Amino acid sequence: QVQMTESGGGLVQAGGSLRLSCAASGRAFVTYSMGWFRQAPGKERDFVGAVTMSGRNTYYADSVKGRFTISRDNVKNTVYLQMNTMKPEDTAVYYCAAGRTYCTGVGCYGEPLNYYYWGQGTQVTVSS
């Protein structure tokens, strides 16, 4: 089992940056793909980005492509989400998730059902 704790959320002005971290427990971290999802009030949970086990490949939702960067450190058991040029529509609770995917592409890595373990979420608010 993998337990994850997100941190780094907060309030930022539009155009600003935040870096989220997700620290995972357990020695199996390197065997999981890691994803970030977000959920705004009254909306469904949406895919933000994902990184493969090795960290070599990343996938992003169109809404964040070019602004957000996901990375991982398999020594520190941590995955990061660097968010730049933030917009008010980025306001949401952000969740990290660990899973195993047996397919490729953003459609695969963006599917919440492929993720087994979820963090508790961290609030990100972008003011206009």
N, C-alpha and C positions, 0 to 999 in steps of 0.2 A: 504494500500500500504506500501511496505517496501523499504526504500532507504538504500543502503549499500556503504561503503567507505573502500577500501582496503588500507593498508599501510604496510611498512616493506620491500618492494622490494629494489633491488640494485645489486651491483656487488660483486661477491664472487669468490674465487678461488676454483677449483675442490677439493673436500674433505671437504670443509667448510660447514657452517650452516647458515641458515636464518630463521627467524620467521615472517610469514605474519599474519596480523590481518585484520579482516573485522568487522567493527562496523556498526550495523544496527539500524535504527530508528524504532519507533513504538512499541506498547505494545504487538503486536502479535508475536514477535520474537520466543517465546517458542513453537508456534504452527507450525513452519516451520522446515522441514529438511533443512540442510545446506550442500552445496557442494562446492568443489573447482575444477575448470577446468583450463586448460592452452592452449594457442595457440601460436605455433611457426610460424615464417614467412613462408608463403606459404603453411601452413598446416591447417588441420581442428582443431576445438576446441576439446580437449581430456579431458576425465574425469581423475581427480587426486584422489580425495577422498571425502567422505561424512560422515556426522554424523546425527543420528536420533534426533528427537525433544528432547528427554530426555538426550541425550549425552551418553547413555549406549552402543550403537552399532555404529561401524564405518566400512566403506568399503573403499577399496583402489584398484587402478589400479595395475596390476602386476609390472609395471615398477617402482613403488615407494614403494611397500610393503617392510617393514622392514627399510626403510630410512625416510619416512615421517610419521608424526602423526597429526591427526586432532582432535581438541577438541573444546568445546564451554563453554561459561559462560553465563547462562541464566539470571543472575542478571545484568551483564554488557552489555547484548545484543551483544556479540562479539563471533566470531568464529576464531580459530587460525589454522595455518598450520605450524608446526615445520618441517623444512627440514634439514636433516643431510646427511652427506656423499654425497654431491651434485656432479653432473656430468655435463659436458658441454651440454649434451642432455636435461638437465632440463631447459635450457634457453628458456624462453617464457614469454608472458604476462599471468599473473595469475588472474583469475576472481573468485570471490565468488558469490554464487547464493542461493536463497531461494525458496523452493518449498514444495509441499505436495505430498507424494508418497503413493499409495494405494497398494503397493506390497512390496516384500522384496528381498534382494540380491543385489549384485553389479550390475547386469544387470539393475535392477530397479533404484537404486540410481545413476547409472552412465548415465542415459538417460537425455540429456539436455532438452528434451521436458517436463520433470516433474518439471522443475524449472521456476518460473514465474518472478522473479526479479533478476537482475544482477548488480554487481558493475561495475565500469568503468575500472577496471584492474590495475595491477601494474607490472612493468617490472622487471624480474629477469634474470640476466646474469651471467653465470658461465664460468669463463675463465679456459683454460687448462694449 
